Amino acid sequence: MTRLWENFEVRVGLGLQIAGEKLNYSALSRQLFAIDSSYWYTYYHTVFQTDTNFVYGYVYYSQQSYQRLDSVIITQTDTVRMTTTDAAISSHNKTNLLYYTQLPIQFTWIFSKGKFRTGISAGITPMLLTVKNGYYIKDDMSGLESFSEIKSFRKLIWSAQAGIDIRYMISPKTHLLLRPGYSIMLNSVFSDEKSTKQKYRAAGVQAGISFLIK
């Protein structure tokens, strides 16, 4: 929906933005491994042997001692994080996709007249996350996690746009449009609890024909 005055235009619409990237992760991850460093501990202990002797009805005790070798196992396990090949990472090197329903609000100041008109536009857009599909590497580099496992996606984010509005007036109500523009997300797609900060940017050109109803 567009409202046009002589030198000023306001546009409000409904759109779909798809953001994402082609993954190219190295097939390496950091995993925990257990290292068994148990060992046998040997030691000597003293053993006493007592003999009982009877001599003419009397009891005599004789005792001798000797050293006996013995051993005991000392159980010891250490855990270390090591880098290893992870084939699951390579198999998921595909394309991440985030679908946002957006409500763009843009303002344009038209500073030239005649059939050719040029203007500068700027605006802001609330974007609602509707569909997500893909994978990201975990913060501890221990492997991949799917978007369905990640609970820190923001449902609502904001983006800002700026561009140039070029139009040719075929008639007072019919315009040919060319709009080079640039947009950037003002928020990360993740909330603050996740260490990854991901903001998407886009540059492109819109072209088309507009018809003014009134």
C-alpha beads as a LAMMPS data file, in Angstrom:
LAMMPS data file: protein, C-alpha beads

214 atoms
213 bonds

1 atom types
1 bond types

-500.0 500.0 xlo xhi
-500.0 500.0 ylo yhi
-500.0 500.0 zlo zhi

Masses

1 110.0

Atoms # bond

1 1 1 0.000 0.000 0.000
2 1 1 1.420 3.365 -1.045
3 1 1 0.457 6.920 -0.238
4 1 1 2.018 9.478 -2.559
5 1 1 2.154 13.203 -2.105
6 1 1 3.963 15.581 -4.467
7 1 1 7.462 14.976 -3.093
8 1 1 6.881 12.385 -0.399
9 1 1 5.811 8.746 -0.414
10 1 1 4.992 6.228 2.315
11 1 1 4.883 2.503 1.528
12 1 1 3.628 -0.333 3.718
13 1 1 3.594 -3.904 2.462
14 1 1 3.813 -7.587 3.253
15 1 1 6.686 -9.732 2.115
16 1 1 8.795 -12.828 2.579
17 1 1 12.535 -12.766 3.124
18 1 1 14.721 -15.867 2.906
19 1 1 18.108 -15.677 4.606
20 1 1 20.819 -18.248 4.990
21 1 1 24.171 -19.515 3.809
22 1 1 25.883 -22.485 2.171
23 1 1 27.757 -24.446 4.835
24 1 1 31.393 -25.355 4.317
25 1 1 32.445 -26.684 7.699
26 1 1 35.664 -28.629 8.049
27 1 1 35.004 -32.274 8.946
28 1 1 36.628 -31.889 12.351
29 1 1 35.114 -31.730 15.813
30 1 1 36.372 -31.720 19.381
31 1 1 35.356 -34.832 21.310
32 1 1 35.976 -36.096 24.830
33 1 1 38.117 -39.227 25.072
34 1 1 38.883 -41.320 28.170
35 1 1 42.527 -42.282 28.727
36 1 1 43.073 -45.242 31.037
37 1 1 46.335 -44.712 32.919
38 1 1 45.774 -47.409 35.560
39 1 1 48.866 -49.219 36.844
40 1 1 49.957 -51.940 39.226
41 1 1 51.591 -50.774 42.459
42 1 1 53.972 -53.326 44.009
43 1 1 55.050 -53.358 47.631
44 1 1 56.446 -55.624 50.362
45 1 1 54.723 -56.417 53.611
46 1 1 55.951 -58.361 56.641
47 1 1 54.477 -61.783 57.381
48 1 1 54.928 -63.411 60.798
49 1 1 54.835 -67.191 61.178
50 1 1 54.451 -68.713 64.651
51 1 1 55.203 -72.367 65.429
52 1 1 53.987 -74.168 68.566
53 1 1 56.361 -76.701 70.137
54 1 1 55.662 -79.149 72.986
55 1 1 58.661 -80.242 75.065
56 1 1 57.941 -82.568 78.029
57 1 1 54.491 -81.105 78.313
58 1 1 55.607 -77.550 78.100
59 1 1 54.532 -75.267 75.277
60 1 1 57.110 -73.198 73.486
61 1 1 56.438 -70.683 70.713
62 1 1 58.912 -69.859 68.024
63 1 1 58.300 -67.025 65.574
64 1 1 59.953 -65.953 62.378
65 1 1 59.199 -63.147 59.931
66 1 1 59.795 -62.652 56.234
67 1 1 58.941 -60.109 53.494
68 1 1 56.271 -60.988 50.953
69 1 1 55.898 -59.194 47.585
70 1 1 52.341 -58.050 46.858
71 1 1 50.617 -55.717 44.426
72 1 1 47.428 -53.690 43.961
73 1 1 45.964 -52.029 40.884
74 1 1 45.589 -48.242 41.002
75 1 1 42.678 -47.211 38.766
76 1 1 43.220 -43.845 37.109
77 1 1 41.232 -42.381 34.193
78 1 1 41.717 -38.993 32.566
79 1 1 39.453 -37.266 30.035
80 1 1 40.852 -35.046 27.321
81 1 1 39.194 -33.135 24.487
82 1 1 40.783 -33.942 21.164
83 1 1 40.173 -32.929 17.572
84 1 1 38.966 -35.803 15.436
85 1 1 37.342 -36.383 12.051
86 1 1 33.549 -36.240 12.107
87 1 1 31.932 -37.515 8.912
88 1 1 28.507 -36.237 10.011
89 1 1 29.715 -32.646 9.569
90 1 1 30.653 -33.130 5.914
91 1 1 27.370 -34.864 5.153
92 1 1 25.417 -31.830 6.425
93 1 1 27.345 -29.206 4.458
94 1 1 24.208 -27.992 2.710
95 1 1 22.282 -24.688 2.761
96 1 1 20.751 -23.116 5.855
97 1 1 17.420 -21.381 5.283
98 1 1 15.495 -18.958 7.504
99 1 1 12.103 -17.720 6.305
100 1 1 10.834 -14.393 7.665
101 1 1 7.437 -12.838 7.129
102 1 1 8.031 -9.108 7.003
103 1 1 6.032 -5.898 7.119
104 1 1 8.214 -3.253 5.439
105 1 1 7.544 0.414 6.168
106 1 1 9.441 2.772 3.865
107 1 1 9.599 6.508 3.342
108 1 1 10.766 8.163 0.130
109 1 1 11.633 11.784 -0.522
110 1 1 11.388 12.596 -4.227
111 1 1 13.598 15.562 -5.076
112 1 1 13.259 15.821 -8.863
113 1 1 10.303 16.528 -11.126
114 1 1 9.192 15.742 -14.647
115 1 1 8.590 12.308 -16.134
116 1 1 11.837 11.035 -14.603
117 1 1 11.833 11.293 -10.838
118 1 1 14.562 10.367 -8.392
119 1 1 14.308 9.953 -4.661
120 1 1 15.994 8.598 -1.553
121 1 1 14.207 5.969 0.499
122 1 1 14.702 4.611 3.992
123 1 1 12.668 2.349 6.181
124 1 1 12.397 -0.204 8.923
125 1 1 10.885 -3.684 8.851
126 1 1 9.676 -6.008 11.621
127 1 1 10.405 -9.621 10.642
128 1 1 8.736 -12.711 12.115
129 1 1 10.562 -16.044 11.892
130 1 1 8.178 -18.574 10.342
131 1 1 10.309 -21.498 9.102
132 1 1 13.880 -22.562 9.864
133 1 1 15.874 -25.426 8.402
134 1 1 19.577 -26.167 8.740
135 1 1 22.505 -26.829 11.055
136 1 1 25.154 -24.874 12.951
137 1 1 28.325 -26.024 14.653
138 1 1 27.956 -26.245 18.437
139 1 1 29.594 -23.582 20.581
140 1 1 32.045 -26.121 22.033
141 1 1 32.902 -27.426 18.530
142 1 1 31.772 -30.933 19.491
143 1 1 29.594 -31.405 16.392
144 1 1 26.483 -30.087 14.693
145 1 1 23.096 -29.187 16.110
146 1 1 19.975 -28.808 14.012
147 1 1 17.894 -25.634 14.009
148 1 1 15.117 -27.575 15.746
149 1 1 17.482 -28.168 18.690
150 1 1 18.520 -24.528 18.981
151 1 1 16.140 -22.732 21.339
152 1 1 17.752 -19.299 21.129
153 1 1 16.393 -18.141 17.739
154 1 1 14.660 -14.775 18.027
155 1 1 11.072 -14.924 16.815
156 1 1 10.971 -11.193 16.036
157 1 1 13.838 -9.141 14.681
158 1 1 14.155 -5.781 12.946
159 1 1 15.926 -4.732 9.787
160 1 1 16.671 -1.349 8.247
161 1 1 16.694 -0.456 4.556
162 1 1 18.038 2.380 2.429
163 1 1 18.064 2.894 -1.297
164 1 1 17.457 5.060 -4.332
165 1 1 14.064 5.377 -5.997
166 1 1 14.112 5.933 -9.761
167 1 1 10.841 6.137 -11.644
168 1 1 9.504 7.067 -15.064
169 1 1 5.944 8.377 -15.227
170 1 1 4.167 6.743 -18.151
171 1 1 1.060 8.544 -16.942
172 1 1 0.158 10.295 -13.694
173 1 1 -1.011 6.965 -12.270
174 1 1 1.355 4.502 -13.962
175 1 1 5.066 4.498 -13.101
176 1 1 8.020 2.373 -14.128
177 1 1 10.163 1.722 -11.036
178 1 1 13.804 0.891 -10.403
179 1 1 14.939 0.681 -6.765
180 1 1 18.538 -0.268 -5.907
181 1 1 18.652 -0.909 -2.167
182 1 1 20.530 -2.295 0.806
183 1 1 19.175 -3.854 3.990
184 1 1 20.721 -5.058 7.228
185 1 1 19.336 -6.880 10.253
186 1 1 19.526 -4.744 13.379
187 1 1 19.388 -7.791 15.694
188 1 1 21.221 -11.067 15.650
189 1 1 19.023 -13.980 14.650
190 1 1 20.007 -15.456 18.040
191 1 1 19.217 -14.157 21.514
192 1 1 22.001 -13.032 23.848
193 1 1 22.315 -16.454 25.504
194 1 1 24.039 -17.872 22.416
195 1 1 27.589 -16.795 21.711
196 1 1 27.105 -16.809 17.918
197 1 1 26.039 -13.415 16.553
198 1 1 24.523 -13.707 13.104
199 1 1 23.195 -10.751 11.148
200 1 1 22.297 -10.965 7.479
201 1 1 22.741 -8.212 4.910
202 1 1 21.278 -7.958 1.429
203 1 1 21.778 -5.749 -1.598
204 1 1 19.724 -5.831 -4.749
205 1 1 17.501 -4.065 -7.244
206 1 1 13.722 -4.011 -7.409
207 1 1 12.086 -3.324 -10.754
208 1 1 8.458 -3.149 -11.718
209 1 1 5.384 -1.114 -12.571
210 1 1 3.172 0.657 -10.051
211 1 1 -0.443 1.651 -10.572
212 1 1 -2.044 4.328 -8.436
213 1 1 -5.684 3.534 -7.710
214 1 1 -6.502 7.083 -6.615

Bonds

1 1 1 2
2 1 2 3
3 1 3 4
4 1 4 5
5 1 5 6
6 1 6 7
7 1 7 8
8 1 8 9
9 1 9 10
10 1 10 11
11 1 11 12
12 1 12 13
13 1 13 14
14 1 14 15
15 1 15 16
16 1 16 17
17 1 17 18
18 1 18 19
19 1 19 20
20 1 20 21
21 1 21 22
22 1 22 23
23 1 23 24
24 1 24 25
25 1 25 26
26 1 26 27
27 1 27 28
28 1 28 29
29 1 29 30
30 1 30 31
31 1 31 32
32 1 32 33
33 1 33 34
34 1 34 35
35 1 35 36
36 1 36 37
37 1 37 38
38 1 38 39
39 1 39 40
40 1 40 41
41 1 41 42
42 1 42 43
43 1 43 44
44 1 44 45
45 1 45 46
46 1 46 47
47 1 47 48
48 1 48 49
49 1 49 50
50 1 50 51
51 1 51 52
52 1 52 53
53 1 53 54
54 1 54 55
55 1 55 56
56 1 56 57
57 1 57 58
58 1 58 59
59 1 59 60
60 1 60 61
61 1 61 62
62 1 62 63
63 1 63 64
64 1 64 65
65 1 65 66
66 1 66 67
67 1 67 68
68 1 68 69
69 1 69 70
70 1 70 71
71 1 71 72
72 1 72 73
73 1 73 74
74 1 74 75
75 1 75 76
76 1 76 77
77 1 77 78
78 1 78 79
79 1 79 80
80 1 80 81
81 1 81 82
82 1 82 83
83 1 83 84
84 1 84 85
85 1 85 86
86 1 86 87
87 1 87 88
88 1 88 89
89 1 89 90
90 1 90 91
91 1 91 92
92 1 92 93
93 1 93 94
94 1 94 95
95 1 95 96
96 1 96 97
97 1 97 98
98 1 98 99
99 1 99 100
100 1 100 101
101 1 101 102
102 1 102 103
103 1 103 104
104 1 104 105
105 1 105 106
106 1 106 107
107 1 107 108
108 1 108 109
109 1 109 110
110 1 110 111
111 1 111 112
112 1 112 113
113 1 113 114
114 1 114 115
115 1 115 116
116 1 116 117
117 1 117 118
118 1 118 119
119 1 119 120
120 1 120 121
121 1 121 122
122 1 122 123
123 1 123 124
124 1 124 125
125 1 125 126
126 1 126 127
127 1 127 128
128 1 128 129
129 1 129 130
130 1 130 131
131 1 131 132
132 1 132 133
133 1 133 134
134 1 134 135
135 1 135 136
136 1 136 137
137 1 137 138
138 1 138 139
139 1 139 140
140 1 140 141
141 1 141 142
142 1 142 143
143 1 143 144
144 1 144 145
145 1 145 146
146 1 146 147
147 1 147 148
148 1 148 149
149 1 149 150
150 1 150 151
151 1 151 152
152 1 152 153
153 1 153 154
154 1 154 155
155 1 155 156
156 1 156 157
157 1 157 158
158 1 158 159
159 1 159 160
160 1 160 161
161 1 161 162
162 1 162 163
163 1 163 164
164 1 164 165
165 1 165 166
166 1 166 167
167 1 167 168
168 1 168 169
169 1 169 170
170 1 170 171
171 1 171 172
172 1 172 173
173 1 173 174
174 1 174 175
175 1 175 176
176 1 176 177
177 1 177 178
178 1 178 179
179 1 179 180
180 1 180 181
181 1 181 182
182 1 182 183
183 1 183 184
184 1 184 185
185 1 185 186
186 1 186 187
187 1 187 188
188 1 188 189
189 1 189 190
190 1 190 191
191 1 191 192
192 1 192 193
193 1 193 194
194 1 194 195
195 1 195 196
196 1 196 197
197 1 197 198
198 1 198 199
199 1 199 200
200 1 200 201
201 1 201 202
202 1 202 203
203 1 203 204
204 1 204 205
205 1 205 206
206 1 206 207
207 1 207 208
208 1 208 209
209 1 209 210
210 1 210 211
211 1 211 212
212 1 212 213
213 1 213 214
